Amino acid sequence: MSPWSDQIRIGFCADRIVWVRASGVLRRRVVEKLEIEVPASNAQPTWGGALELLKDKLTTSIPKRTRVSIVLANRLVRYVVVPWHPALMNQSERLMQARHCFKETYGDMAAGWEVAMDDGGYGQPFLASAIDQPLLVGLRDACKGLNLQSVQPYLTLAYRQFRKTLQQQKAKVTYFGVVEPNDLGLIRMSPTGLGGVFNQRVSDDWRQALRGLLLQAATEGDVHPAICLLASGRDSVETTEGVKVTRLSLPAMLGYSPLSDERMSMGVVGLA
């Protein structure tokens, strides 16, 4: 493996690790893909077992200086939509505003979180995410000696990749979501920008969780909204009368099929 042309993409969940090795610069191809189950444990924090497994894998599998990008499962991330404020223009001011929004929503526990912001348009709300600082420290320690390029939430990264597609929707209100094996994250968008971000654990049927989130998120403007999900399957599915889900797929590339490799999506999102 060449540390200059190859990169490791890791989908990090509490109960599994998605491992994708991609090669090439101008023409990307996936040359290795694994889904590694994390042994069940009652240890706290919940991501501790996955972190130890990742450390072992990184130590024994790849040479130094290899580029690594980590994508976090939705369950390990908290989100807020931060309103636009014309007096807060530079990044440090907006980051302080985002921290304030997290504290208002989650209380004192937000003081121990690492906060990041997604770029938003001028005059519009923006999406902010937060993770436990010990988790970020642990991930950086696991990648010591490697070239850790980014640690990003799955929902944020997927939203960024499909943003142009979402802007082309003709509905007044659009919902974008990411379905994971045990979680559903949902973002609400309207002509005025982001209107909210919602999260729901999934048991057997993500469609039931989606119905509940739509009821939670709905406002008076939600008349026949467009619902776009990065999820398994190819066909649109009726969820409620007159409302359909459009299934989004990541682009196919050498070594990766969005149909047969759908559980590898966390390791591929943002790559093409």
SULBEL-V947617 format. One record per residue. N is the residue number from 1. RES is the residue in one small letter. PSI is psi in radians with two decimals (none if undefined). NEAR is the number of other ideal C-beta (glycine too) atoms within 8 Angstrom. Layout:
BEGIN
n->(N:N)
res->(RES:RES)
psi->(PSI:PSI)
near->(NEAR:NEAR)
END
This chain:
BEGIN
n->(1:2:3:4:5:6:7:8:9:10:11:12:13:14:15:16:17:18:19:20:21:22:23:24:25:26:27:28:29:30:31:32:33:34:35:36:37:38:39:40:41:42:43:44:45:46:47:48:49:50:51:52:53:54:55:56:57:58:59:60:61:62:63:64:65:66:67:68:69:70:71:72:73:74:75:76:77:78:79:80:81:82:83:84:85:86:87:88:89:90:91:92:93:94:95:96:97:98:99:100:101:102:103:104:105:106:107:108:109:110:111:112:113:114:115:116:117:118:119:120:121:122:123:124:125:126:127:128:129:130:131:132:133:134:135:136:137:138:139:140:141:142:143:144:145:146:147:148:149:150:151:152:153:154:155:156:157:158:159:160:161:162:163:164:165:166:167:168:169:170:171:172:173:174:175:176:177:178:179:180:181:182:183:184:185:186:187:188:189:190:191:192:193:194:195:196:197:198:199:200:201:202:203:204:205:206:207:208:209:210:211:212:213:214:215:216:217:218:219:220:221:222:223:224:225:226:227:228:229:230:231:232:233:234:235:236:237:238:239:240:241:242:243:244:245:246:247:248:249:250:251:252:253:254:255:256:257:258:259:260:261:262:263:264:265:266:267:268:269:270:271:272)
res->(m:s:p:w:s:d:q:i:r:i:g:f:c:a:d:r:i:v:w:v:r:a:s:g:v:l:r:r:r:v:v:e:k:l:e:i:e:v:p:a:s:n:a:q:p:t:w:g:g:a:l:e:l:l:k:d:k:l:t:t:s:i:p:k:r:t:r:v:s:i:v:l:a:n:r:l:v:r:y:v:v:v:p:w:h:p:a:l:m:n:q:s:e:r:l:m:q:a:r:h:c:f:k:e:t:y:g:d:m:a:a:g:w:e:v:a:m:d:d:g:g:y:g:q:p:f:l:a:s:a:i:d:q:p:l:l:v:g:l:r:d:a:c:k:g:l:n:l:q:s:v:q:p:y:l:t:l:a:y:r:q:f:r:k:t:l:q:q:q:k:a:k:v:t:y:f:g:v:v:e:p:n:d:l:g:l:i:r:m:s:p:t:g:l:g:g:v:f:n:q:r:v:s:d:d:w:r:q:a:l:r:g:l:l:l:q:a:a:t:e:g:d:v:h:p:a:i:c:l:l:a:s:g:r:d:s:v:e:t:t:e:g:v:k:v:t:r:l:s:l:p:a:m:l:g:y:s:p:l:s:d:e:r:m:s:m:g:v:v:g:l:a)
psi->(2.33:2.17:-0.20:-0.57:-0.37:2.67:2.62:2.26:2.16:2.13:2.00:2.02:2.88:-0.52:-0.02:2.77:2.21:2.15:2.05:2.23:2.16:2.55:2.80:2.75:-1.06:-0.59:1.77:2.52:2.55:2.13:-0.17:2.39:2.22:2.58:1.97:2.09:2.36:2.19:2.43:2.44:2.64:0.18:2.61:2.46:2.90:-0.45:0.04:-0.77:-0.71:-0.64:-0.75:-0.73:-0.72:-0.72:-0.83:-0.75:-0.77:-0.62:-0.61:-0.16:-0.46:2.62:2.89:2.68:0.03:2.45:2.35:2.34:2.37:2.30:2.17:2.40:2.65:-0.57:-0.35:0.08:2.53:2.64:2.65:2.65:2.13:2.15:2.69:2.40:2.00:-0.34:-0.15:1.68:-0.64:2.92:-0.69:-0.66:-0.71:-0.59:-0.69:-0.69:-0.73:-0.74:-0.68:-0.71:-0.68:-0.73:-0.69:-0.63:-0.72:-0.14:-2.75:-0.39:-0.41:-0.26:-0.43:0.36:2.58:2.16:2.41:2.74:2.53:2.53:2.38:2.81:2.76:2.28:0.09:2.71:2.78:2.77:2.28:2.55:2.73:2.47:2.84:2.30:-0.69:-0.55:-0.80:-0.73:-0.72:-0.69:-0.71:-0.68:-0.67:-0.47:0.27:2.29:-0.20:3.03:1.48:1.96:-0.62:2.68:1.94:2.61:2.52:-0.82:-0.77:-0.79:-0.72:-0.73:-0.73:-0.69:-0.62:0.19:-0.76:-0.70:-0.73:-0.62:-0.31:-0.09:2.44:-0.20:2.68:-0.63:2.34:2.37:2.33:2.34:2.82:2.19:2.08:2.94:-0.50:0.37:2.63:2.12:2.47:2.34:2.34:2.31:2.54:3.10:-0.39:0.01:-2.78:2.36:-0.09:2.79:2.39:2.69:2.46:2.33:2.57:2.37:-1.67:-0.55:1.91:-0.38:-0.68:-0.74:-0.66:-0.76:-0.76:-0.72:-0.65:-0.68:-0.68:-0.64:-0.33:2.51:-3.07:-0.40:-0.06:1.22:2.00:1.05:2.73:2.36:2.01:2.14:2.39:1.74:3.03:2.66:2.91:-0.42:2.69:2.60:2.27:2.22:-0.74:2.96:2.16:0.04:2.21:2.68:2.23:2.12:2.21:2.59:2.49:2.66:2.49:2.60:2.95:2.15:-0.08:2.17:2.20:-0.24:-0.86:-0.30:0.52:-0.51:-0.12:0.07:-0.66:-0.50:-0.12:-0.42:2.33:-0.03:-0.77:none)
near->(7:6:10:4:6:13:10:13:15:14:16:14:14:10:8:11:15:19:15:17:13:13:9:8:4:3:6:10:10:14:8:7:13:8:10:10:6:13:5:4:7:3:7:5:8:6:10:10:11:14:12:8:11:13:10:8:11:13:6:5:5:8:6:6:8:13:11:15:14:12:17:12:14:14:11:12:12:10:13:12:12:12:5:9:6:6:4:9:6:6:6:6:9:13:10:9:11:13:10:8:11:15:11:5:8:7:6:5:7:13:6:7:12:8:11:8:14:11:4:11:5:3:5:10:11:13:16:15:13:13:14:10:9:8:12:11:8:9:14:9:8:10:11:6:5:12:8:11:7:6:9:12:12:16:14:11:12:13:13:9:9:12:8:6:9:12:6:6:9:4:8:7:13:13:14:12:16:12:11:14:6:8:13:16:14:15:14:13:11:10:4:5:11:13:12:8:13:11:11:11:9:13:6:3:7:9:8:7:13:16:10:9:13:16:7:7:13:6:6:3:7:9:6:5:12:10:14:15:13:14:11:4:6:5:5:7:9:7:11:7:4:4:11:8:12:9:12:10:8:12:6:6:11:7:7:13:6:10:7:4:11:8:7:14:13:12:14:16:13:11:10:7)
END
